[in-house]
Structure formats: C-alpha cells, structure tokens
Amino acid sequence: MNTLNRLSWGLLLFLSAFAAQAFELHPRKVVDGVYALIGPTGARTYANYGLNDNLGFIVTDAGVVLIDSGAAAQSGPLVEQAIREVSDQPVRWVINTGSQDHRWLGNGYFAAKGAQVIALARTVRTQRQFADQELGMLKRVLKDHLDGTHPVTAAKGLPGDAAKFTLGGVPLELHWFGDAHFPGDAVLWLPRQRVLFSGDLIFVDRILGVMPESRTVSWDHAFHRTLDTLKPRYIVPGHGAVCDAAKARRDTGAYLDWLVAKVQPAVQNWDGLEQTVTRLGDAKQWAYLEHYDTLHKANINRTYVQIENGDLGQEP
C-alpha cells in the first residue's frame, strides 16, 4: 500500500470513528422536571447506536425515572450524558412502554447500576417472546455496539391493563388500551402534568410502520381510546417532535383510520392483495410524512394480511 493509500485509509477510519462517537442526545424540556430525548426519524444505524426513537426522563428528589432505555447497553452512556445536562441524579427507575428493541434492550445497562425496571406484565411477555429475534436483527446493524447487551425485563410485570404508582413523589400511570405497534405496548401518563409518553402508539412527522407484529385494527382503536380517555396537553411520541393531540390525530390517528377504512372493505369484497396495494398505494395525502415512499405500500400489505387472517389484535 503506497503512502497516499495509507493516508486515505487512515482518514476513512478516523472519519468513521468520529461519526460513531459524534452522535448525541440532548434533553428537550416538556414541563418542569419532565424531558424528552428526541432521536432521529431515520433508520437504526451503527453511528446512532440504534437510538432512532424517542426516550424521556423525569427528575425527582429521589432520582431519575427513565422512560424507555434504548437499543443496547452501549447506548446507555449516551442517555446518561443527556440526563447530566439537567441533573446529576442517578437513574433509579426504568419504565418500559413497549417491546420493540430500542424501547427496552438498554435495560441491562441501567439495571446493573441498581435501577429497577418497571413494565406491565403483558409488555414483559412480548419482550421475552421477541428478544432473540430482535438481538439477531440488531447485531447486523450495530455490530460491536451491541456488545454487552442482554435482554433484561422487569422482574415481575405489573398485572392488568393499567397500573398507578408513585416514584420520587411523582404520580405515574401505565395504560394498555389495546395491541398496537407490538402486542402489549403501553403508554405512560403523568396525570398531574397531563403529559403522555406514548411509546410507539403515536408517530408524528414520519409515517408509522405496520410491522409483522403490529395489529392495525386494534392499534386504531387504542389510539383513539388513549387520547379520548387521557386528553393529554403534551405528547412525547414514539417518533417525531413533541406535539399536541391535534398533530397526533393528524399524523397517526387519521392514517390508521384511513388504513382500516380502505383495507377492511377490500378484504370483505374479495379484492386481491396485489390489486388493493396497487389501488391504494398512491395516496398522496400522506406523502408529507417522512418514509411514505418506503413504508406506505408495506403498511397496506400487512394490514390486508392481518384482516384477511382475522388477526386483529387484543383490546380491553
């Protein structure tokens, strides 16, 4: 290898290492003591440690409550660094809203430091069901950034569809309003502040993704039950900027309504899958949402298959 090639290769390695180290999260204040950590709306990457979702935290007199924990043990220090911008308190509790990798696979990092992991029992069941699959998929993207990550769940999930508890003097509520992005996904409600951490129930600014594990019909119902029941003032969505209920209804609720209203009759009328995707795939009213071009047709496809198979998800 000549000198020029060695210099070029060295520069490439330096830039790659710098890019991997340059990713940062910064807290956004929602209300006093309550903060959102807004991740990028793009894909999981090696550089972002799989943190392409929103997390959050609450600063109390007794320590920090972390809302979702990131995708890996190695993302833990990035989360801690963001928290230290506003508090030197340790993370004493981690609350999981969901079962997709970047909601909970960082639990082990914080549990090893003494944090208690809290989740509904139905969320824990789904986490355990998909843990190996999620780790395998993440390994291909995060590579060595996944090192040291082990699937740690709440030791004993909270029973029922809802749980009310107080941490550090702050009243909190976990609610399951129906299967959504993943079975058992919950939302965290702060009744005193009227702040909702929605997990992957709500996507704004980008189009939601109907996964093989998702259940579009019950997701639609769960969305409306959540907003109609809780009436939040502020929403920290699973993806996208902090918003109000009107924006959540526009970017998530209306799209879920549309999917169910258009795809369900197509299945009932025996329209073919390919025909339905072709007919509904050019819905430009949703093109303002990021990732429309890559996800919209897949969302129609998966919704059709779910409805055809009668796999509509569970509801309270």
N, C-alpha and C positions, 0 to 999 in steps of 0.2 A: 504494500500500500504506500503510495507516494505521500509527500508531506501535505499537499493540498487535500488529498482524500482523507488523510488522518484528521486534518483541521476541520473539514466539513463534517466528518462523522462525530468528532468531539463536540462540535457546535450543536448538531442534531440531538445528541444525548443530553447536552446541557439544557436545551430548549424544552425537551420532553420532560426532564426532571423538574424544570421551573414551572411548566404548565401544570404538572401533577401537584406541585406544592402551592400553586398560586390560588387555588380555589378557596374561597372563604364564604362564610355565612355571617350576616350582620343582623342584629335584632331590630325589628320594627315594633315600636310601642303601639299597642292596640288601645288599652286603657291603663291606668296606673297599676303597675305590678304585673301586667299581662303583656307578653311579647310574642310575636310571630317570627319564625325563621323561614324566609321565603326562598325556596330552591328554584333552580331554572326549570322552565317548562319544556325543555328538550329531553333527550334520552338520558338514561344512565350511561355514564362514561367512566373510564379509568380515572380521568382527571377530577371528576366531581364526586368520586367515591360512592356513586350510586345515590347521591342526595338530590335527586331531581323531583323532590316533593316538598311540601311544607311541614315543618315541625313547629313547636311552640313551647313556651315555658312560663311559669308563674313564680314570682319571687315572693316568698312568705318569710315571716320572722323565724321559722323553724327550718328553712332550707328551700331548695328549688324543686318545683314539680315540673318534670319534663313531659311533654306531650308528644309521644312517638319518639323513636330513638335512632332512626337512620338505618342504613342498609348493612353496616358492618362494624366490627369492633374498631377498625382503624378510622372510621368516621367520627367516633366518639370524641377525640381531642378537638376536632373542628367544631363540634357542638359546644363543648366546654369553653373553647376560646370565645365563641359568640356570646355565651352566657356571661363570661367575665367582663364583657364590655359594660354590663349594668350591675353585676353582683358578684361578690366573692363567695357567696354561699355555695355549698356543695349540692349536687343533685341527690336528693333523699328519696324521691319517688319518681317512677316512670309509669305513665299511663299509656296503654296501647289502645288506639281506636280501631285498628284493623289488622289484617293478616297478610297483606302484600309485603314483600321483603323489606322495603325501605321504611315501613311503619314499625318494624319490631326486631329485626336481626341485629340491631345495635344494643339490644337489651343486656347482653352478657357483659359488655364493657362497663356499664353503669352498675350492674348487679355485683360485679367483682369489687366495686368500690363501696359496696354497702347499700345501694339503692334498692328499695322494694319495688317490684314490678306488679302493676295492677291492671286487670282487664276483666271483661265479662267472660264467664265460662265458655260461652258459645264462640267467642273470639279465640280463646285459647285452643279449643278443639280444632278450629280451622288452621291456626298457626302450626299445630303439630302435624296436621294432615299434609300440609304443603311444604314443610320445612326442607326436606331433602331435595325436592324439585326446585325450590327457589334457590337454594345454595348452589345447585348444579348450574342453573342458568346464570347466576351472578358470577360464578367463577370464570366463565368465558369472557366476561366484560371487565371485572375488577382485578382478576389475576391475583398478584400478590397483595393487593389492597384488601382482599378478603381474608388474608391470613389471620388466624386467631379468632375467627368468628364462629361461634357455636350457638345453636338455637336454644335460647333461654326464654321460657314463658313465665307468666305468673304462676307461683307455686300452687295456688288454689284460686281458680277463677271465681268471680262473683256470680252467684246464681241469678236466674231470672232475666227479664227483659230490661230491667233498669236497676240502678244502684245509686244511692245517695250516701255521701260520706264527706268528711271534712279533713283537709290536710293543711297543717300550718295555719289554722284559723280560717281557711277559705272553703266555703261550701262548694261542692262539686257534684255533678250527676253524670253517670254514663247511661246512655239510652240506646237500645236496639229497636229500630222501627221497621225492620224487615231486611232480608238479604238484599245486597246491593252490588257494589263492585266485587266484593267477595262475600260468601256466606258469613254471617256473624259480625260483620262490620258494625261498629257503634259510633256514636258521636259523643263528644264531651261538652257539657253545658255548664256555664258559670252563671247561675241564676241571679246572683247579686249584681254582676256586671252586664248581664244579658249578652254575653259573648259565647259564640258557638265555634268550637273546633270540630269541623265536620268530617275530618278524615277524607276518605275517597268517596264519600257520598256526593260531594259537590266539587265540580271543576269549573273554573272561570278562566277566561282569556284563551283557553285551549279546549279543543273538543274532548269530551270524555272518551274513554276506551272501554268498549264492551269486551271483556276477556272471556276465555272459555269458562272461567269460574263465575262470571257475573250472571245476574238474573235480571234482565231488563224490566220485566213487568213489575216485580216486587221492588226493584230499585226506584221505579217511577212512583209507586205508592209510598215508599219510605221517604223519598224526598219531600213529598207534599205533607206527609204526616209530621215530619220534623219541623218544617217551617210553620205550619199551621198550629202546631202544639206549643212550640217554644217561643215563636215570634222574636227572633234574635235582633239585636241592634247592630251588632258587628259579627261578621262571619270570617273565620280563617279557613279557607277552603283547603282541600287536599292538594290542589294545584292552582296556581294563579294568585293574583293580588288579593289582599284583604278587601272585603266587599260588604255590601248590604244585601238584604233579602231580594230586592228588585233585580240586582245583577245576577244573583244566584238563580232566580227564576228564569231569567233571560238566557243564560248560558248553559244551564243544566236542566232545569225543570221543563222548559219549553222543548228542548231537544229530546228528552226522554218521552214527553207527551207525544211528540211527532213520531218517534220510532214505533211506539206501541200503536198509535192510531193508524199508521200506514202499513205496518208489517202484519199486525194481527189479522186484519181483513184479507190480506193477500194469502195467508196460510189457510184461513177458513174458506176462501174461494178457490182453493187448489191451484193458485198461481204457482208456477215453478220458482225454485230458489234463484236460478240464474236470471229468469225474467224479472223477478222482483228487484234484485240488486241492480239490474240494468235500468229499470224504470225509475227507481228511487235514488239512484246513485248520483244524479246530477241535481242536488238540492242546494242551489247557490245561496239560499238564505242562511246557511250555516258556514259558508266559506270564510266568513270573517274570523272564525275560530282557528287558532293555530292547530296544525296537524289534520285539518279537514281532508286534504288530498290523500293522506296515507291511512286514515282511520275510518272515514265515514262509510265506505262500502263494506269494510270488515264488520263494522257495527251492525249494519243491516243483515249481513250474512249470519252472524252469530245470534242475533235476535230472532231471525226466522227459524233457525235450527232449534233454539230453546222452545219457542212457541209450538213448533211442529211436534216436538217430543213431549210436550206438556210439562216441561221442566221450568216452572215459573218462579221457583224460589219460595221460601217461607215468609209468612207475615204474622205479626202478633194476632 
